[in-house]
Amino acid sequence: MISVGRILDGAFGVFREHFTAVAIWAGIYLACNIAAIVAMQPMLGAVADPALSEDPAAAVAAMGPVWLLGFLTAIVGVVLYTASMRSVLRPDAGGIAFLRLGMDELRTLGLLLLFAIASLVLFFGASLIVGLFIGGVAAGSESIALTVILSILIGLVVFGALIFLVIRLSLAFPLTLHRGAFAIGEAWRLSRGHFWKLFGAALVVTMIGLVLSIAINLVATGGYFADILAAAGNPEASALAAERQAAAMGSFSIWMILQAIGGAVVAAIWLALSGGSVASAARLLIDDEFDDAEDVFG
């Protein structure tokens, strides 16, 4: 029987059973973070230059390597996320930290791109329809208050629909890994009647990741925000604080290293919990296909 507790128990089981793998994932992310810091030092200095804002073409050119680094990091994230799911679905797979570079990773990447494209199409389509509807209401009622309230309500409905789709289709990733083929329809079918359980587990994992990320960012940039608060109402002091922050971003410091380490640890924790939770949910829903399901989940 699937439940929030059993899903989370399976997710935290990734730490219990495969702590070394999680540590390796953190090390890989740390290497990516350090490489990004080293490569971005000259670009950060250029982007922080106010004169660059006068030349949009130069700004785009300066940001090109940043986008490339972001793309490569995303690919690494896909590989590690697949490894996290594999640690639950195929605990005897062996290898180094369940890492592979093969069709499983390509299918996960393809599924991610498919969902991203579908999301963009739905977003622009919904934005167009909602915009026309709200525009018609605004023109007909001539009431700003009504238009604002209606916009907020529709925004909440659209956000709720998005969350519903994300949760209902979240099992597509572990099922695709398990089947060796895209399993979007099966994910929708298996998640029917289990939305709130899947949502509850996802909410817990999201909150853990959010809290850890905020903590790391506060440690890394707390001094900057303290300076900004202290300089409130003083434009010159605010400008000086911004200049100090820009200078810090353009220099290789111990604080940047600590932030990279903290970010890598948080990323590994999130990978283990998020990938482990959806894989655990999928395994619980098809546990008749796993002879050792009871040994894994208790």
ZADO-1210 file (C-alpha; in nm, 4 decimals, padded with zeros to 6 digits):
<atoms>
<atom x="00.0000" y="00.0000" z="00.0000" code="MET" pos="1"/>
<atom x="00.1404" y="00.3364" z="-00.1033" code="ILE" pos="2"/>
<atom x="00.1513" y="00.6224" z="00.1473" code="SER" pos="3"/>
<atom x="00.3467" y="00.9436" z="00.2052" code="VAL" pos="4"/>
<atom x="00.5450" y="00.7753" z="00.4824" code="GLY" pos="5"/>
<atom x="00.6452" y="00.4779" z="00.2694" code="ARG" pos="6"/>
<atom x="00.7443" y="00.7006" z="-00.0230" code="ILE" pos="7"/>
<atom x="00.9642" y="00.9141" z="00.2025" code="LEU" pos="8"/>
<atom x="01.1050" y="00.6053" z="00.3723" code="ASP" pos="9"/>
<atom x="01.2123" y="00.4790" z="00.0316" code="GLY" pos="10"/>
<atom x="01.3623" y="00.8188" z="-00.0535" code="ALA" pos="11"/>
<atom x="01.5631" y="00.8413" z="00.2696" code="PHE" pos="12"/>
<atom x="01.6569" y="00.4790" z="00.2119" code="GLY" pos="13"/>
<atom x="01.8871" y="00.6055" z="-00.0635" code="VAL" pos="14"/>
<atom x="02.0995" y="00.7608" z="00.2135" code="PHE" pos="15"/>
<atom x="02.0825" y="00.4516" z="00.4318" code="ARG" pos="16"/>
<atom x="02.1654" y="00.2011" z="00.1616" code="GLU" pos="17"/>
<atom x="02.3794" y="00.4043" z="-00.0773" code="HIS" pos="18"/>
<atom x="02.5452" y="00.6840" z="00.1201" code="PHE" pos="19"/>
<atom x="02.8703" y="00.6415" z="-00.0739" code="THR" pos="20"/>
<atom x="02.6842" y="00.6955" z="-00.4004" code="ALA" pos="21"/>
<atom x="02.5240" y="01.0142" z="-00.2651" code="VAL" pos="22"/>
<atom x="02.8688" y="01.1380" z="-00.1594" code="ALA" pos="23"/>
<atom x="02.9999" y="01.0710" z="-00.5100" code="ILE" pos="24"/>
<atom x="02.7078" y="01.2645" z="-00.6609" code="TRP" pos="25"/>
<atom x="02.7947" y="01.5555" z="-00.4335" code="ALA" pos="26"/>
<atom x="03.1587" y="01.5328" z="-00.5456" code="GLY" pos="27"/>
<atom x="03.0562" y="01.5444" z="-00.9118" code="ILE" pos="28"/>
<atom x="02.8393" y="01.8499" z="-00.8499" code="TYR" pos="29"/>
<atom x="03.1238" y="02.0111" z="-00.6551" code="LEU" pos="30"/>
<atom x="03.3588" y="01.9574" z="-00.9505" code="ALA" pos="31"/>
<atom x="03.0992" y="02.1206" z="-01.1781" code="CYS" pos="32"/>
<atom x="03.0604" y="02.4129" z="-00.9381" code="ASN" pos="33"/>
<atom x="03.4359" y="02.4695" z="-00.9102" code="ILE" pos="34"/>
<atom x="03.4771" y="02.4488" z="-01.2875" code="ALA" pos="35"/>
<atom x="03.1952" y="02.6992" z="-01.3310" code="ALA" pos="36"/>
<atom x="03.3505" y="02.9397" z="-01.0782" code="ILE" pos="37"/>
<atom x="03.6894" y="02.9260" z="-01.2492" code="VAL" pos="38"/>
<atom x="03.5425" y="02.9664" z="-01.5990" code="ALA" pos="39"/>
<atom x="03.3044" y="03.2459" z="-01.5007" code="MET" pos="40"/>
<atom x="03.5507" y="03.4743" z="-01.3221" code="GLN" pos="41"/>
<atom x="03.6312" y="03.6912" z="-01.6266" code="PRO" pos="42"/>
<atom x="03.2673" y="03.6894" z="-01.7366" code="MET" pos="43"/>
<atom x="03.1423" y="03.8036" z="-01.3969" code="LEU" pos="44"/>
<atom x="03.3757" y="04.0981" z="-01.4090" code="GLY" pos="45"/>
<atom x="03.2561" y="04.1904" z="-01.7570" code="ALA" pos="46"/>
<atom x="02.8875" y="04.1537" z="-01.6738" code="VAL" pos="47"/>
<atom x="02.9313" y="04.3690" z="-01.3632" code="ALA" pos="48"/>
<atom x="03.0708" y="04.6487" z="-01.5804" code="ASP" pos="49"/>
<atom x="02.7998" y="04.9196" z="-01.6160" code="PRO" pos="50"/>
<atom x="02.9349" y="05.0132" z="-01.9585" code="ALA" pos="51"/>
<atom x="02.8373" y="04.6693" z="-02.0868" code="LEU" pos="52"/>
<atom x="02.4694" y="04.7549" z="-02.0506" code="SER" pos="53"/>
<atom x="02.5132" y="05.0080" z="-02.3318" code="GLU" pos="54"/>
<atom x="02.6064" y="04.7302" z="-02.5750" code="ASP" pos="55"/>
<atom x="02.3421" y="04.4509" z="-02.5763" code="PRO" pos="56"/>
<atom x="02.5367" y="04.2455" z="-02.8314" code="ALA" pos="57"/>
<atom x="02.8436" y="04.2435" z="-02.6062" code="ALA" pos="58"/>
<atom x="02.6285" y="04.1451" z="-02.3083" code="ALA" pos="59"/>
<atom x="02.4799" y="03.8510" z="-02.5007" code="VAL" pos="60"/>
<atom x="02.8266" y="03.7424" z="-02.6156" code="ALA" pos="61"/>
<atom x="02.9575" y="03.7605" z="-02.2587" code="ALA" pos="62"/>
<atom x="02.6728" y="03.5441" z="-02.1339" code="MET" pos="63"/>
<atom x="02.7175" y="03.2784" z="-02.4039" code="GLY" pos="64"/>
<atom x="02.9630" y="03.0648" z="-02.2023" code="PRO" pos="65"/>
<atom x="02.7312" y="03.0936" z="-01.9005" code="VAL" pos="66"/>
<atom x="02.4477" y="02.9348" z="-02.0976" code="TRP" pos="67"/>
<atom x="02.6815" y="02.6614" z="-02.2225" code="LEU" pos="68"/>
<atom x="02.7897" y="02.5856" z="-01.8666" code="LEU" pos="69"/>
<atom x="02.4278" y="02.5780" z="-01.7598" code="GLY" pos="70"/>
<atom x="02.3443" y="02.3296" z="-02.0361" code="PHE" pos="71"/>
<atom x="02.6343" y="02.1005" z="-01.9441" code="LEU" pos="72"/>
<atom x="02.5364" y="02.1162" z="-01.5767" code="THR" pos="73"/>
<atom x="02.1798" y="02.0244" z="-01.6728" code="ALA" pos="74"/>
<atom x="02.3095" y="01.7183" z="-01.8599" code="ILE" pos="75"/>
<atom x="02.5077" y="01.6160" z="-01.5515" code="VAL" pos="76"/>
<atom x="02.1913" y="01.6653" z="-01.3464" code="GLY" pos="77"/>
<atom x="01.9972" y="01.4314" z="-01.5761" code="VAL" pos="78"/>
<atom x="02.2668" y="01.1635" z="-01.5428" code="VAL" pos="79"/>
<atom x="02.2709" y="01.1943" z="-01.1622" code="LEU" pos="80"/>
<atom x="01.8907" y="01.2012" z="-01.1375" code="TYR" pos="81"/>
<atom x="01.8741" y="00.8812" z="-01.3402" code="THR" pos="82"/>
<atom x="02.1364" y="00.7294" z="-01.1111" code="ALA" pos="83"/>
<atom x="01.9253" y="00.8237" z="-00.8098" code="SER" pos="84"/>
<atom x="01.6192" y="00.6490" z="-00.9532" code="MET" pos="85"/>
<atom x="01.8316" y="00.3507" z="-01.0562" code="ARG" pos="86"/>
<atom x="01.9532" y="00.3090" z="-00.6963" code="SER" pos="87"/>
<atom x="01.5926" y="00.2345" z="-00.5955" code="VAL" pos="88"/>
<atom x="01.4672" y="00.0501" z="-00.9014" code="LEU" pos="89"/>
<atom x="01.7851" y="-00.1490" z="-00.9628" code="ARG" pos="90"/>
<atom x="01.9715" y="-00.1614" z="-00.6306" code="PRO" pos="91"/>
<atom x="02.1903" y="-00.4478" z="-00.7576" code="ASP" pos="92"/>
<atom x="02.2923" y="-00.2637" z="-01.0746" code="ALA" pos="93"/>
<atom x="02.6462" y="-00.2148" z="-00.9444" code="GLY" pos="94"/>
<atom x="02.8994" y="00.0199" z="-01.0952" code="GLY" pos="95"/>
<atom x="03.0240" y="00.3471" z="-00.9531" code="ILE" pos="96"/>
<atom x="02.7381" y="00.5263" z="-00.7758" code="ALA" pos="97"/>
<atom x="02.4862" y="00.3743" z="-01.0220" code="PHE" pos="98"/>
<atom x="02.6189" y="00.6065" z="-01.2921" code="LEU" pos="99"/>
<atom x="02.5706" y="00.5222" z="-01.6592" code="ARG" pos="100"/>
<atom x="02.5835" y="00.6980" z="-01.9948" code="LEU" pos="101"/>
<atom x="02.3404" y="00.5171" z="-02.2183" code="GLY" pos="102"/>
<atom x="01.9857" y="00.4882" z="-02.3433" code="MET" pos="103"/>
<atom x="01.8355" y="00.5260" z="-01.9951" code="ASP" pos="104"/>
<atom x="01.9894" y="00.8712" z="-01.9665" code="GLU" pos="105"/>
<atom x="01.8876" y="00.9616" z="-02.3217" code="LEU" pos="106"/>
<atom x="01.5283" y="00.8595" z="-02.2538" code="ARG" pos="107"/>
<atom x="01.5254" y="01.0626" z="-01.9312" code="THR" pos="108"/>
<atom x="01.6631" y="01.3639" z="-02.1184" code="LEU" pos="109"/>
<atom x="01.4145" y="01.3147" z="-02.4010" code="GLY" pos="110"/>
<atom x="01.1259" y="01.2922" z="-02.1552" code="LEU" pos="111"/>
<atom x="01.2442" y="01.6092" z="-01.9822" code="LEU" pos="112"/>
<atom x="01.2665" y="01.7965" z="-02.3145" code="LEU" pos="113"/>
<atom x="00.9245" y="01.6671" z="-02.4177" code="LEU" pos="114"/>
<atom x="00.7668" y="01.7925" z="-02.0963" code="PHE" pos="115"/>
<atom x="00.9525" y="02.1244" z="-02.1245" code="ALA" pos="116"/>
<atom x="00.8257" y="02.1836" z="-02.4788" code="ILE" pos="117"/>
<atom x="00.4730" y="02.0796" z="-02.3852" code="ALA" pos="118"/>
<atom x="00.4847" y="02.3145" z="-02.0854" code="SER" pos="119"/>
<atom x="00.5919" y="02.6071" z="-02.3034" code="LEU" pos="120"/>
<atom x="00.3151" y="02.5399" z="-02.5534" code="VAL" pos="121"/>
<atom x="00.0542" y="02.5090" z="-02.2790" code="LEU" pos="122"/>
<atom x="00.1869" y="02.8191" z="-02.1027" code="PHE" pos="123"/>
<atom x="00.1719" y="03.0411" z="-02.4097" code="PHE" pos="124"/>
<atom x="-00.1657" y="02.9005" z="-02.5126" code="GLY" pos="125"/>
<atom x="-00.3121" y="02.9502" z="-02.1661" code="ALA" pos="126"/>
<atom x="-00.1580" y="03.2984" z="-02.1411" code="SER" pos="127"/>
<atom x="-00.3171" y="03.3995" z="-02.4710" code="LEU" pos="128"/>
<atom x="-00.6621" y="03.2674" z="-02.3774" code="ILE" pos="129"/>
<atom x="-00.6517" y="03.4079" z="-02.0234" code="VAL" pos="130"/>
<atom x="-00.5205" y="03.7421" z="-02.1494" code="GLY" pos="131"/>
<atom x="-00.8037" y="03.7746" z="-02.4015" code="LEU" pos="132"/>
<atom x="-01.0614" y="03.6738" z="-02.1389" code="PHE" pos="133"/>
<atom x="-00.9348" y="03.9167" z="-01.8765" code="ILE" pos="134"/>
<atom x="-00.9048" y="04.1903" z="-02.1388" code="GLY" pos="135"/>
<atom x="-01.2666" y="04.1333" z="-02.2352" code="GLY" pos="136"/>
<atom x="-01.3794" y="04.1439" z="-01.8713" code="VAL" pos="137"/>
<atom x="-01.1801" y="04.4604" z="-01.8100" code="ALA" pos="138"/>
<atom x="-01.3267" y="04.6308" z="-02.1140" code="ALA" pos="139"/>
<atom x="-01.6807" y="04.5213" z="-02.0293" code="GLY" pos="140"/>
<atom x="-01.6810" y="04.5926" z="-01.6551" code="SER" pos="141"/>
<atom x="-01.4422" y="04.8900" z="-01.6507" code="GLU" pos="142"/>
<atom x="-01.3571" y="04.7828" z="-01.2949" code="SER" pos="143"/>
<atom x="-00.9885" y="04.7638" z="-01.2031" code="ILE" pos="144"/>
<atom x="-01.0637" y="04.5816" z="-00.8749" code="ALA" pos="145"/>
<atom x="-01.2669" y="04.3131" z="-01.0519" code="LEU" pos="146"/>
<atom x="-00.9959" y="04.2674" z="-01.3131" code="THR" pos="147"/>
<atom x="-00.7236" y="04.2292" z="-01.0478" code="VAL" pos="148"/>
<atom x="-00.9267" y="03.9813" z="-00.8409" code="ILE" pos="149"/>
<atom x="-01.0168" y="03.7804" z="-01.1488" code="LEU" pos="150"/>
<atom x="-00.6520" y="03.7761" z="-01.2613" code="SER" pos="151"/>
<atom x="-00.5395" y="03.6439" z="-00.9226" code="ILE" pos="152"/>
<atom x="-00.8080" y="03.3735" z="-00.9165" code="LEU" pos="153"/>
<atom x="-00.7302" y="03.2575" z="-01.2694" code="ILE" pos="154"/>
<atom x="-00.3585" y="03.2607" z="-01.1878" code="GLY" pos="155"/>
<atom x="-00.4220" y="03.0351" z="-00.8889" code="LEU" pos="156"/>
<atom x="-00.6331" y="02.7991" z="-01.0996" code="VAL" pos="157"/>
<atom x="-00.3635" y="02.7769" z="-01.3680" code="VAL" pos="158"/>
<atom x="-00.0953" y="02.7178" z="-01.1025" code="PHE" pos="159"/>
<atom x="-00.3058" y="02.4461" z="-00.9418" code="GLY" pos="160"/>
<atom x="-00.3597" y="02.2790" z="-01.2801" code="ALA" pos="161"/>
<atom x="00.0152" y="02.2875" z="-01.3426" code="LEU" pos="162"/>
<atom x="00.0889" y="02.1243" z="-01.0064" code="ILE" pos="163"/>
<atom x="-00.1752" y="01.8600" z="-01.0766" code="PHE" pos="164"/>
<atom x="-00.0179" y="01.7707" z="-01.4117" code="LEU" pos="165"/>
<atom x="00.3349" y="01.7653" z="-01.2686" code="VAL" pos="166"/>
<atom x="00.2349" y="01.5293" z="-00.9875" code="ILE" pos="167"/>
<atom x="00.0257" y="01.3011" z="-01.2068" code="ARG" pos="168"/>
<atom x="00.3067" y="01.2695" z="-01.4624" code="LEU" pos="169"/>
<atom x="00.5986" y="01.2568" z="-01.2158" code="SER" pos="170"/>
<atom x="00.6039" y="00.8757" z="-01.2272" code="LEU" pos="171"/>
<atom x="00.6820" y="00.8873" z="-01.5992" code="ALA" pos="172"/>
<atom x="01.0549" y="00.9215" z="-01.5235" code="PHE" pos="173"/>
<atom x="01.1032" y="00.6157" z="-01.2997" code="PRO" pos="174"/>
<atom x="00.8614" y="00.4076" z="-01.5078" code="LEU" pos="175"/>
<atom x="01.0477" y="00.4993" z="-01.8267" code="THR" pos="176"/>
<atom x="01.3709" y="00.3888" z="-01.6598" code="LEU" pos="177"/>
<atom x="01.2094" y="00.0655" z="-01.5414" code="HIS" pos="178"/>
<atom x="01.0391" y="-00.0205" z="-01.8718" code="ARG" pos="179"/>
<atom x="01.3210" y="00.0896" z="-02.1001" code="GLY" pos="180"/>
<atom x="01.0619" y="00.2836" z="-02.3020" code="ALA" pos="181"/>
<atom x="00.8538" y="00.5980" z="-02.2567" code="PHE" pos="182"/>
<atom x="00.5746" y="00.5295" z="-02.0082" code="ALA" pos="183"/>
<atom x="00.3727" y="00.8506" z="-01.9934" code="ILE" pos="184"/>
<atom x="00.0362" y="00.6778" z="-02.0242" code="GLY" pos="185"/>
<atom x="00.1230" y="00.4232" z="-01.7557" code="GLU" pos="186"/>
<atom x="00.2361" y="00.7042" z="-01.5237" code="ALA" pos="187"/>
<atom x="-00.0996" y="00.8789" z="-01.5632" code="TRP" pos="188"/>
<atom x="-00.2869" y="00.5552" z="-01.5035" code="ARG" pos="189"/>
<atom x="-00.0903" y="00.4433" z="-01.1976" code="LEU" pos="190"/>
<atom x="-00.1056" y="00.7855" z="-01.0305" code="SER" pos="191"/>
<atom x="-00.4855" y="00.7943" z="-01.0560" code="ARG" pos="192"/>
<atom x="-00.6296" y="00.8020" z="-00.7055" code="GLY" pos="193"/>
<atom x="-00.2912" y="00.8701" z="-00.5455" code="HIS" pos="194"/>
<atom x="-00.2510" y="01.2415" z="-00.6161" code="PHE" pos="195"/>
<atom x="-00.2513" y="01.3606" z="-00.2553" code="TRP" pos="196"/>
<atom x="-00.0049" y="01.0958" z="-00.1430" code="LYS" pos="197"/>
<atom x="00.2340" y="01.1828" z="-00.4250" code="LEU" pos="198"/>
<atom x="00.1776" y="01.5538" z="-00.3633" code="PHE" pos="199"/>
<atom x="00.2463" y="01.5193" z="00.0102" code="GLY" pos="200"/>
<atom x="00.5767" y="01.3412" z="-00.0497" code="ALA" pos="201"/>
<atom x="00.6770" y="01.5930" z="-00.3184" code="ALA" pos="202"/>
<atom x="00.5902" y="01.8826" z="-00.0866" code="LEU" pos="203"/>
<atom x="00.8112" y="01.7450" z="00.1921" code="VAL" pos="204"/>
<atom x="01.1036" y="01.6914" z="-00.0466" code="VAL" pos="205"/>
<atom x="01.0569" y="02.0391" z="-00.1967" code="THR" pos="206"/>
<atom x="01.0483" y="02.2058" z="00.1440" code="MET" pos="207"/>
<atom x="01.3642" y="02.0241" z="00.2547" code="ILE" pos="208"/>
<atom x="01.5452" y="02.1375" z="-00.0591" code="GLY" pos="209"/>
<atom x="01.4125" y="02.4926" z="-00.0246" code="LEU" pos="210"/>
<atom x="01.5171" y="02.5270" z="00.3390" code="VAL" pos="211"/>
<atom x="01.8654" y="02.3908" z="00.2693" code="LEU" pos="212"/>
<atom x="01.9101" y="02.6190" z="-00.0329" code="SER" pos="213"/>
<atom x="01.8015" y="02.9264" z="00.1637" code="ILE" pos="214"/>
<atom x="02.0388" y="02.8346" z="00.4452" code="ALA" pos="215"/>
<atom x="02.3336" y="02.8016" z="00.2054" code="ILE" pos="216"/>
<atom x="02.2505" y="03.1300" z="00.0302" code="ASN" pos="217"/>
<atom x="02.2143" y="03.3141" z="00.3613" code="LEU" pos="218"/>
<atom x="02.5549" y="03.1912" z="00.4741" code="VAL" pos="219"/>
<atom x="02.7119" y="03.2828" z="00.1404" code="ALA" pos="220"/>
<atom x="02.5486" y="03.6252" z="00.0894" code="THR" pos="221"/>
<atom x="02.4319" y="03.7141" z="00.4386" code="GLY" pos="222"/>
<atom x="02.6935" y="03.9872" z="00.4697" code="GLY" pos="223"/>
<atom x="02.5749" y="04.1501" z="00.1476" code="TYR" pos="224"/>
<atom x="02.2111" y="04.1542" z="00.2556" code="PHE" pos="225"/>
<atom x="02.3149" y="04.2885" z="00.5956" code="ALA" pos="226"/>
<atom x="02.4992" y="04.5733" z="00.4200" code="ASP" pos="227"/>
<atom x="02.1953" y="04.6459" z="00.2020" code="ILE" pos="228"/>
<atom x="01.9650" y="04.6583" z="00.5043" code="LEU" pos="229"/>
<atom x="02.2090" y="04.8800" z="00.6921" code="ALA" pos="230"/>
<atom x="02.2319" y="05.1113" z="00.3902" code="ALA" pos="231"/>
<atom x="01.8534" y="05.1412" z="00.3511" code="ALA" pos="232"/>
<atom x="01.7680" y="05.4988" z="00.2614" code="GLY" pos="233"/>
<atom x="02.1294" y="05.5828" z="00.1770" code="ASN" pos="234"/>
<atom x="02.1876" y="05.5599" z="-00.2014" code="PRO" pos="235"/>
<atom x="02.5633" y="05.6048" z="-00.1712" code="GLU" pos="236"/>
<atom x="02.5983" y="05.3274" z="00.0869" code="ALA" pos="237"/>
<atom x="02.3754" y="05.0984" z="-00.1218" code="SER" pos="238"/>
<atom x="02.5879" y="05.1608" z="-00.4294" code="ALA" pos="239"/>
<atom x="02.9039" y="05.0882" z="-00.2285" code="LEU" pos="240"/>
<atom x="02.7576" y="04.7606" z="-00.0998" code="ALA" pos="241"/>
<atom x="02.6652" y="04.6616" z="-00.4572" code="ALA" pos="242"/>
<atom x="03.0200" y="04.7397" z="-00.5736" code="GLU" pos="243"/>
<atom x="03.1676" y="04.5255" z="-00.2962" code="ARG" pos="244"/>
<atom x="02.9374" y="04.2377" z="-00.3909" code="GLN" pos="245"/>
<atom x="03.0339" y="04.2682" z="-00.7594" code="ALA" pos="246"/>
<atom x="03.4017" y="04.2674" z="-00.6639" code="ALA" pos="247"/>
<atom x="03.3496" y="03.9591" z="-00.4474" code="ALA" pos="248"/>
<atom x="03.1757" y="03.7806" z="-00.7348" code="MET" pos="249"/>
<atom x="03.4677" y="03.8589" z="-00.9629" code="GLY" pos="250"/>
<atom x="03.7303" y="03.7180" z="-00.7250" code="SER" pos="251"/>
<atom x="03.8136" y="03.3619" z="-00.6251" code="PHE" pos="252"/>
<atom x="03.7610" y="03.3472" z="-00.2484" code="SER" pos="253"/>
<atom x="03.7168" y="03.0963" z="00.0303" code="ILE" pos="254"/>
<atom x="03.3526" y="03.2015" z="00.0588" code="TRP" pos="255"/>
<atom x="03.2894" y="03.1029" z="-00.3013" code="MET" pos="256"/>
<atom x="03.4505" y="02.7643" z="-00.2349" code="ILE" pos="257"/>
<atom x="03.2343" y="02.7122" z="00.0728" code="LEU" pos="258"/>
<atom x="02.9257" y="02.8110" z="-00.1239" code="GLN" pos="259"/>
<atom x="03.0226" y="02.5639" z="-00.3972" code="ALA" pos="260"/>
<atom x="03.0645" y="02.2873" z="-00.1400" code="ILE" pos="261"/>
<atom x="02.7347" y="02.3716" z="00.0291" code="GLY" pos="262"/>
<atom x="02.5569" y="02.3892" z="-00.3062" code="GLY" pos="263"/>
<atom x="02.6963" y="02.0500" z="-00.4073" code="ALA" pos="264"/>
<atom x="02.5809" y="01.8908" z="-00.0816" code="VAL" pos="265"/>
<atom x="02.2319" y="02.0390" z="-00.1167" code="VAL" pos="266"/>
<atom x="02.2138" y="01.9247" z="-00.4805" code="ALA" pos="267"/>
<atom x="02.3112" y="01.5693" z="-00.3855" code="ALA" pos="268"/>
<atom x="02.0542" y="01.5619" z="-00.1053" code="ILE" pos="269"/>
<atom x="01.7843" y="01.6907" z="-00.3377" code="TRP" pos="270"/>
<atom x="01.8787" y="01.4378" z="-00.6064" code="LEU" pos="271"/>
<atom x="01.8643" y="01.1505" z="-00.3591" code="ALA" pos="272"/>
<atom x="01.5293" y="01.2605" z="-00.2148" code="LEU" pos="273"/>
<atom x="01.3562" y="01.3654" z="-00.5355" code="SER" pos="274"/>
<atom x="01.4749" y="01.0787" z="-00.7530" code="GLY" pos="275"/>
<atom x="01.4397" y="00.8350" z="-00.4649" code="GLY" pos="276"/>
<atom x="01.0858" y="00.9483" z="-00.3836" code="SER" pos="277"/>
<atom x="00.9418" y="00.9150" z="-00.7357" code="VAL" pos="278"/>
<atom x="01.1233" y="00.5842" z="-00.7879" code="ALA" pos="279"/>
<atom x="00.9958" y="00.4577" z="-00.4517" code="SER" pos="280"/>
<atom x="00.6410" y="00.5613" z="-00.5406" code="ALA" pos="281"/>
<atom x="00.6630" y="00.3833" z="-00.8749" code="ALA" pos="282"/>
<atom x="00.8091" y="00.0733" z="-00.7108" code="ARG" pos="283"/>
<atom x="00.5342" y="00.0642" z="-00.4502" code="LEU" pos="284"/>
<atom x="00.2690" y="00.0885" z="-00.7208" code="LEU" pos="285"/>
<atom x="00.4199" y="-00.1978" z="-00.9195" code="ILE" pos="286"/>
<atom x="00.5706" y="-00.3871" z="-00.6272" code="ASP" pos="287"/>
<atom x="00.4384" y="-00.7168" z="-00.7613" code="ASP" pos="288"/>
<atom x="00.7159" y="-00.6925" z="-01.0222" code="GLU" pos="289"/>
<atom x="00.9855" y="-00.6840" z="-00.7546" code="PHE" pos="290"/>
<atom x="01.0470" y="-01.0039" z="-00.5624" code="ASP" pos="291"/>
<atom x="01.2262" y="-00.8173" z="-00.2829" code="ASP" pos="292"/>
<atom x="00.9828" y="-00.5265" z="-00.2465" code="ALA" pos="293"/>
<atom x="00.9037" y="-00.6073" z="00.1157" code="GLU" pos="294"/>
<atom x="01.2743" y="-00.6285" z="00.2002" code="ASP" pos="295"/>
<atom x="01.3266" y="-00.2814" z="00.0608" code="VAL" pos="296"/>
<atom x="01.0231" y="-00.1036" z="00.2003" code="PHE" pos="297"/>
<atom x="00.9523" y="-00.3080" z="00.5130" code="GLY" pos="298"/>
</atoms>
